[in-house]
């Protein structure tokens, strides 16, 4: 019996074609809520971005695993948070002084970029989000939970991995990466929720479409890949549904008899 479901946002819960959560998805979420199933967001985004997309306004989720698991809320209570190691932040700042890379820096209550280029513009446009304010001087003294370089994983993974030994690097767009603490993925937040409520793996379900969803999907008893998911996600999912714009979430939940 499924007791909790975790939803990625971009390309899963939220459509960047309609710029909204599909009506069929909202209907399904309300039906799940009536059945007492807990519903969580699991995203690489900051809460400020989710509010910009009006996700919390559209539906009141039970909690939010944000910043790829680095800042997690359960019914508005912070149940886990973990910033990036200060040594790694300084190494990255030193590197981009010599090798300029447009980067989004994310703190608990603030977000900013060091500069804007074509990669920044393309990546942010793809997720229907504005570009955050530019901050010329970044000292790295305030806790930073996530850094998002606007570059490709293929060309920078080895370089960044050697520079940042305490970090994980994943891709969320062809021109954008997520840098988070090592082993600090969406799984971290899911584990905290499971521990709190005593859920077993076979009682937890997840939906995703991107590279940063892989570990989350492997950790849940039932994993669903959206029709618009990349091929690696589809290969490792338990079930492939239709795309976000073709009622994928509703159809998958119906397939598993969760909407009766």
Helices and strands as residue ranges (DSSP letters): E 4-7, E 14-15, E 20-21, H 23-34, E 38-42, H 47-52, H 55-58, E 63-66, G 67-69, E 71-74, E 77-81, H 86-98, E 103-106, E 111-113, H 118-126, E 146-149, H 153-163, E 167-173, E 176-181, H 186-197, G 201-203, E 204-208, G 211-213, H 214-219, E 222-225, H 231-236, E 239-240, G 244-246, H 248-255
